[in-house]
Amino acid sequence: MPVFRSSDNPIITPRAVRPSRPDFEVIGAFNAGVARLGDEVILLLRVAERPLNPDPGVYLAPIYDADRKQVVIKQFEQDNPEFDFSDPRAIQTARGVYLTSLSHLRLARSRDGVHFAVDETPALFPETCYETYGIEDPRITQIGDTYYVNYSAVSEAGIVVYLASTADFRSFRRLGAIFPPDNKDVTIFPEKIAGQYYALHRPSSGFGRPEIWIAESPDLLCWGNHRHLMGLREVSWDDGRIGGGAVPFRVKEGWLEIYHGADRLNRYCLGAVLLKADEPWKIIARGEQPILEPQAAYEASGFFGGVVFSCGVLCEEDKVKIYYGAADTSIAYAEIPLEDVLKSLK
Amino acid sequence: MPVFRSSDNPIITPRAVRPSRPDFEVIGAFNAGVARLGDEVILLLRVAERPLNPDPGVYLAPIYDADRKQVVIKQFEQDNPEFDFSDPRAIQTARGVYLTSLSHLRLARSRDGVHFAVDETPALFPETCYETYGIEDPRITQIGDTYYVNYSAVSEAGIVVYLASTADFRSFRRLGAIFPPDNKDVTIFPEKIAGQYYALHRPSSGFGRPEIWIAESPDLLCWGNHRHLMGLREVSWDDGRIGGGAVPFRVKEGWLEIYHGADRLNRYCLGAVLLKADEPWKIIARGEQPILEPQAAYEASGFFGGVVFSCGVLCEEDKVKIYYGAADTSIAYAEIPLEDVLKSLK
């Protein structure tokens, strides 16, 4: 598979992003939703920040206090055996899990699709009681003149999928939680199919496995008729977990979905699957091999190395233009000829 | 709290239920949805069956094979160290979990509400690929002349909530999975409130806790605007897990919900909570003490002892008539004056 990575990769790094407050540092600018707005490419970045920590004896967890409408910082003494710090992303305690960073969504704009200007302030910052641990991994679906943004909202109540809408990416309207906890990786199809909207989603199940489901909706707000769409494959690059990636886009042959799959060692790749045009709950073909694997240095190492993860692509000029998070750290860009993606599905 | 248990308790036992096939035995007839149909009280029982097992060297797991449209029985050698048989309800293996029984739904009818005739054959038996491990814990919501039955559908894909409808409890129409995995304990309110249907549900979350959420729907099929309704209470009878129990019913003061709560030792009681009439996502009052606790012998011991669990009540003649599963084994019946339930919420 011929993959053309931008020579400017990674195209957005944490250093290019101003923290939301002076006592924070940006540790990740990754997993971005993508859309076209006028003659610009819009990215809605997930920006992960953590408090600057002058005290090596404690770990910190930043939390948005929805009642007091401000960020509070919890301290955890490093030598307290009740706390488990083994995962750099989280602190395990008897009272629950805390995250070591707080994510918000930040806008970046570009005319050429590669060189981006990143806004100085957040576009969407945690606000509701479902967002106290941060908002993550946005996908953008344009329907008419409205852009629908869905994202993972994390709190001690669980991980729900929240929906917001905007016409201009300046003001956003929150529309509520559209999938109950725990759920992630929701990608809403950009048009109705036989009278219903469709979305891929990835529920968490203690009984089942982290696999992709499809649901339908009359109004984008309420979702039902949940059906299992595709599963893990044994002894494969996607035998650990899979989830929807980019918003599905229409090609002649059906709906093309670029999804992510990880193996049991948490190596994340991107794969492709083709769904029936008028029955998107039916799979026409699924590629055996990934279309993009973590190989470049900025993909192989970082905050969480060995990860390529896309929340959105553009399909233009017969190319799949992939914006993707690299190593949970930066945004990278690659192009693959559409024809090659489709050929890989045969 | 004055609780009047029927002197005929348990009113339905496994022995009163004919197995669905001669090589099965019924080990549980419990957790029943309840409705009035004409001059009869209808119970839709969860009937748990397991294969008669002549070979003490193996454990058996009955599974509905949705492709072949028949029950298949998997064998697990007792001395194979790869299998974990410590929980009598399930067999843990490296490839996933299997259940030792298969549940279906069975109709029972009564004119006096206490003496029931149980149908000889199942009303609803596993049928879809989401029901291969059984269907469990039905709730019945009557809206107009239609009865909506929702139940937990268990398969290796997870635990979803499935909806079916019926006018007569003879023929049922399956309407699809209304909540994605894992979810349980869905109770649908019997009328629209300000133009929307409402339901309580209990999602499973690795991040959050087993608590009660509320969702809304335009059509009973698609659900959204998921909001956390009520949580566990520390050092209380409901500090382990809670979930909706009976279908909420209207009293003068609002919506009364009889829910179940378990402590950390898995002792299940019933509690009461009052929700605002026109804003059911708001709690008016929640009782501090349970309204029903496992005390009688048939509640204290059985397949899973120390459990009272209700999927439905009738509120008639100023009494709350509670049909409840006792010890995951039998159905029992108790009455509590409505006034006393309401007083307990002050």
Boltz contact constraints between the chains, C-beta under 6 A:
constraints:
  - contact:
      token1: [A, 157]
      token2: [B, 208]
      max_distance: 6.0
  - contact:
      token1: [A, 157]
      token2: [B, 228]
      max_distance: 6.0
  - contact:
      token1: [A, 158]
      token2: [B, 205]
      max_distance: 6.0
  - contact:
      token1: [A, 158]
      token2: [B, 207]
      max_distance: 6.0
  - contact:
      token1: [A, 158]
      token2: [B, 208]
      max_distance: 6.0
  - contact:
      token1: [A, 159]
      token2: [B, 207]
      max_distance: 6.0
  - contact:
      token1: [A, 176]
      token2: [B, 225]
      max_distance: 6.0
  - contact:
      token1: [A, 177]
      token2: [B, 226]
      max_distance: 6.0
  - contact:
      token1: [A, 178]
      token2: [B, 224]
      max_distance: 6.0
  - contact:
      token1: [A, 180]
      token2: [B, 203]
      max_distance: 6.0
  - contact:
      token1: [A, 180]
      token2: [B, 213]
      max_distance: 6.0
  - contact:
      token1: [A, 180]
      token2: [B, 226]
      max_distance: 6.0
  - contact:
      token1: [A, 181]
      token2: [B, 203]
      max_distance: 6.0
  - contact:
      token1: [A, 181]
      token2: [B, 205]
      max_distance: 6.0
  - contact:
      token1: [A, 181]
      token2: [B, 208]
      max_distance: 6.0
  - contact:
      token1: [A, 182]
      token2: [B, 205]
      max_distance: 6.0
  - contact:
      token1: [A, 182]
      token2: [B, 206]
      max_distance: 6.0
  - contact:
      token1: [A, 182]
      token2: [B, 207]
      max_distance: 6.0
  - contact:
      token1: [A, 203]
      token2: [B, 180]
      max_distance: 6.0
  - contact:
      token1: [A, 203]
      token2: [B, 181]
      max_distance: 6.0
  - contact:
      token1: [A, 204]
      token2: [B, 206]
      max_distance: 6.0
  - contact:
      token1: [A, 205]
      token2: [B, 158]
      max_distance: 6.0
  - contact:
      token1: [A, 205]
      token2: [B, 181]
      max_distance: 6.0
  - contact:
      token1: [A, 205]
      token2: [B, 182]
      max_distance: 6.0
  - contact:
      token1: [A, 206]
      token2: [B, 182]
      max_distance: 6.0
  - contact:
      token1: [A, 206]
      token2: [B, 204]
      max_distance: 6.0
  - contact:
      token1: [A, 207]
      token2: [B, 158]
      max_distance: 6.0
  - contact:
      token1: [A, 207]
      token2: [B, 159]
      max_distance: 6.0
  - contact:
      token1: [A, 207]
      token2: [B, 182]
      max_distance: 6.0
  - contact:
      token1: [A, 208]
      token2: [B, 157]
      max_distance: 6.0
  - contact:
      token1: [A, 208]
      token2: [B, 158]
      max_distance: 6.0
  - contact:
      token1: [A, 208]
      token2: [B, 181]
      max_distance: 6.0
  - contact:
      token1: [A, 213]
      token2: [B, 180]
      max_distance: 6.0
  - contact:
      token1: [A, 217]
      token2: [B, 222]
      max_distance: 6.0
  - contact:
      token1: [A, 221]
      token2: [B, 224]
      max_distance: 6.0
  - contact:
      token1: [A, 222]
      token2: [B, 217]
      max_distance: 6.0
  - contact:
      token1: [A, 222]
      token2: [B, 222]
      max_distance: 6.0
  - contact:
      token1: [A, 222]
      token2: [B, 223]
      max_distance: 6.0
  - contact:
      token1: [A, 222]
      token2: [B, 224]
      max_distance: 6.0
  - contact:
      token1: [A, 223]
      token2: [B, 222]
      max_distance: 6.0
  - contact:
      token1: [A, 224]
      token2: [B, 178]
      max_distance: 6.0
  - contact:
      token1: [A, 224]
      token2: [B, 221]
      max_distance: 6.0
  - contact:
      token1: [A, 224]
      token2: [B, 222]
      max_distance: 6.0
  - contact:
      token1: [A, 225]
      token2: [B, 176]
      max_distance: 6.0
  - contact:
      token1: [A, 226]
      token2: [B, 177]
      max_distance: 6.0
  - contact:
      token1: [A, 226]
      token2: [B, 180]
      max_distance: 6.0
  - contact:
      token1: [A, 228]
      token2: [B, 157]
      max_distance: 6.0
